[in-house]
Amino acid sequence: MSPPSSATPAAVTRPVLILEPDGLGVLVGEASIRHLPFASTTAAQITSVVRTVLGPGAATALPECGQGARSSYRVKGFSVLLDGTRFVGWHDQGAPGRTLSAADGTGIGITLAKLRRLHPGVKVSSDTLGPEFVVGDAAVNGFLSGTTAASTVTSVYAGETCLFR
């Protein structure tokens, strides 16, 4: 009879998406981040990663984007924007039971007050799409539920978008 094993199997963790201003990151394991930058990450690579992390989604043609025809791959309120075979943007509108954020905590559900603490230079404006915040060109930007300190972030994006104003 052999003694009981004291070894425990390594915890299996699912990869986690990290919202980045220049693409997406994938946290694999406890401390390893794989960076997937805009333009150099292919459509096949990014859709494979999103499918692995969030589940199966659907591709959609977007022929009327202002910068030219694009397509998207969308799953559970999260979409990546594709220019042919290149990954050029992402947009997170959230989904029940799922939370994504940037490494600094910027993401859906945080208050405008917290956003201002994270990014003191954030600019808030209202247009046809509602209250919007812009941290900068090389940052995660998005939309708000209002313009008071208690208002919350309702969606975030980076890179190219296909939003009609």
CORLIN-V29292 format. One record per residue. RES is the residue in three letters. PHI is phi in radians with two decimals (* if undefined). PSI is psi in degrees with one decimal (* if undefined). OMEGA is omega in degrees with one decimal (999 if undefined). Layout:
res | phi | psi | omega
RES | PHI | PSI | OMEGA
RES | PHI | PSI | OMEGA
//
This chain:
res | phi | psi | omega
MET | * | 132.0 | -178.9
SER | -1.61 | 150.1 | 179.3
PRO | -1.20 | 152.8 | 178.4
PRO | -1.09 | 144.7 | 180.0
SER | -1.35 | 134.7 | 177.3
SER | -1.65 | -6.8 | -180.0
ALA | -1.32 | 137.8 | 176.3
THR | -1.94 | 145.4 | 179.9
PRO | -1.13 | 146.6 | 178.2
ALA | -1.08 | 141.0 | 178.8
ALA | -1.13 | 131.5 | 177.7
VAL | -1.62 | 119.5 | 179.8
THR | -2.02 | 140.9 | 176.5
ARG | -1.34 | 146.8 | 174.4
PRO | -1.08 | 152.0 | -179.5
VAL | -2.17 | 133.4 | 175.5
LEU | -1.34 | 138.1 | 174.3
ILE | -2.07 | 124.8 | -179.1
LEU | -1.31 | 124.9 | -179.1
GLU | -2.17 | 147.7 | -179.0
PRO | -1.17 | -21.2 | -178.4
ASP | -1.98 | 19.1 | 180.0
GLY | 2.62 | -141.4 | 176.6
LEU | -2.29 | 153.9 | 171.2
GLY | -2.02 | 153.5 | 175.4
VAL | -2.20 | 115.9 | 176.7
LEU | -1.41 | 116.7 | -179.8
VAL | -2.05 | 122.9 | -175.2
GLY | 1.35 | -153.8 | -175.8
GLU | -1.54 | -28.0 | -173.8
ALA | -2.59 | 16.6 | -178.8
SER | -1.86 | 121.5 | 179.6
ILE | -1.95 | 126.5 | 173.7
ARG | -1.70 | 120.3 | -178.6
HIS | -1.58 | 134.4 | 179.7
LEU | -2.13 | 85.8 | -174.5
PRO | -1.30 | 153.0 | 173.3
PHE | -1.01 | 154.3 | 174.8
ALA | 1.27 | -41.1 | -179.3
SER | -1.67 | -6.6 | 175.2
THR | -1.68 | 130.9 | -177.2
THR | -1.39 | 161.0 | 176.5
ALA | -1.03 | -41.1 | 179.8
ALA | -1.11 | -41.5 | 179.7
GLN | -1.12 | -48.4 | -174.6
ILE | -1.23 | -38.3 | 179.1
THR | -1.20 | -34.1 | 176.7
SER | -1.11 | -44.7 | 179.7
VAL | -1.12 | -46.8 | -179.2
VAL | -1.09 | -41.5 | 178.0
ARG | -1.09 | -42.6 | -179.9
THR | -1.12 | -42.6 | -175.3
VAL | -1.41 | -44.1 | -172.4
LEU | -1.87 | -15.2 | -178.8
GLY | 1.89 | 179.1 | -177.5
PRO | -1.18 | 146.6 | -179.2
GLY | -2.34 | -160.0 | -178.3
ALA | -2.39 | 141.2 | 176.0
ALA | -1.59 | 143.4 | -179.9
THR | -2.40 | 135.0 | 173.8
ALA | -1.38 | 138.6 | 178.7
LEU | -2.21 | 78.0 | -173.5
PRO | -1.28 | -12.6 | -172.7
GLU | -1.92 | 20.7 | 176.6
CYS | -1.14 | 145.1 | -177.2
GLY | -1.01 | -32.7 | -177.5
GLN | -1.58 | 5.3 | -178.9
GLY | 2.09 | 170.2 | -178.6
ALA | -1.03 | 136.4 | 176.7
ARG | -2.36 | 175.5 | 170.8
SER | -2.40 | 165.2 | 178.3
SER | -2.38 | 159.3 | 171.4
TYR | -2.16 | 121.1 | -171.9
ARG | -2.17 | 136.2 | 175.3
VAL | -2.62 | 128.4 | 174.7
LYS | 0.84 | 50.4 | 176.2
GLY | 1.35 | 3.5 | 178.6
PHE | -2.05 | 134.7 | 178.6
SER | -2.39 | 149.1 | 171.8
VAL | -1.95 | 142.3 | 179.6
LEU | -1.77 | 134.7 | -174.7
LEU | -2.16 | 136.8 | 173.5
ASP | -1.93 | 94.6 | -174.3
GLY | 1.12 | -113.7 | -179.0
THR | -1.78 | 11.1 | -177.8
ARG | -1.94 | 139.5 | 173.0
PHE | -1.40 | 121.4 | -175.4
VAL | -2.20 | -7.1 | 180.0
GLY | -3.04 | 166.9 | 174.5
TRP | -2.51 | 157.7 | 179.3
HIS | -2.56 | 125.6 | 178.3
ASP | -1.97 | 118.5 | 176.5
GLN | -1.85 | 5.0 | 175.6
GLY | 1.39 | 164.8 | 177.2
ALA | -2.78 | 146.2 | 178.3
PRO | -0.99 | 135.0 | 177.2
GLY | 1.38 | 6.1 | -179.5
ARG | -2.32 | 131.6 | 177.6
THR | -2.27 | 125.5 | 173.6
LEU | -2.08 | 149.2 | 175.8
SER | -2.70 | 166.0 | 171.2
ALA | -1.33 | 165.1 | -179.6
ALA | -1.02 | -28.5 | -180.0
ASP | -1.46 | -2.6 | 179.1
GLY | 1.76 | -5.5 | 178.1
THR | -1.14 | 123.8 | -179.8
GLY | -3.12 | 176.8 | -178.7
ILE | -1.07 | 135.8 | 175.9
GLY | 1.75 | -18.8 | 178.5
ILE | -1.31 | 155.2 | -178.3
THR | -1.44 | 161.0 | 175.0
LEU | -1.08 | -35.7 | 178.0
ALA | -1.04 | -45.4 | 179.1
LYS | -1.17 | -39.9 | 178.2
LEU | -1.03 | -41.6 | 178.9
ARG | -1.16 | -33.5 | 176.1
ARG | -1.20 | -40.1 | 179.7
LEU | -1.23 | -36.3 | -174.6
HIS | -2.36 | 83.7 | -176.0
PRO | -0.97 | -26.6 | -178.5
GLY | -1.62 | 11.7 | -177.4
VAL | -1.04 | 139.3 | 177.7
LYS | -1.92 | 134.4 | 179.6
VAL | -2.04 | 132.6 | 177.7
SER | -2.51 | 165.7 | 175.5
SER | -2.14 | 135.3 | 175.9
ASP | -2.45 | -159.0 | -176.1
THR | -1.12 | -18.9 | 178.1
LEU | -1.64 | -2.7 | 179.8
GLY | 1.81 | -170.3 | 180.0
PRO | -1.12 | 129.6 | -177.0
GLU | -2.26 | 145.7 | 174.2
PHE | -2.04 | 143.0 | 178.1
VAL | -2.28 | 120.6 | 177.0
VAL | -1.56 | -36.6 | 179.1
GLY | 2.86 | 174.2 | -179.4
ASP | -1.09 | -38.7 | -178.1
ALA | -1.78 | 54.6 | -176.3
ALA | -2.62 | 169.6 | 171.8
VAL | -1.44 | 124.1 | 179.4
ASN | -2.06 | 175.0 | 179.7
GLY | 3.09 | -162.0 | -175.5
PHE | -2.11 | 156.1 | -175.1
LEU | -2.18 | 160.6 | 176.1
SER | -1.37 | -13.9 | -178.8
GLY | -3.10 | -164.9 | -178.0
THR | -2.11 | 10.6 | 176.4
THR | -1.53 | 164.7 | -179.6
ALA | -1.00 | -32.1 | -178.7
ALA | -1.46 | -7.7 | 177.7
SER | -1.06 | 151.4 | -177.1
THR | -2.02 | 156.2 | 175.4
VAL | -1.25 | 127.8 | -178.4
THR | -1.85 | -22.2 | 173.0
SER | -2.80 | 156.3 | -179.3
VAL | -2.37 | 154.5 | -179.9
TYR | -2.67 | 163.5 | 172.9
ALA | -2.68 | 156.2 | -178.4
GLY | 1.35 | -153.6 | 178.0
GLU | -1.21 | 150.6 | 173.7
THR | -2.27 | 165.5 | 174.9
CYS | -2.26 | 67.5 | -178.2
LEU | -1.94 | 138.3 | -179.5
PHE | -1.79 | 121.9 | -177.9
ARG | -1.77 | * | 999
//
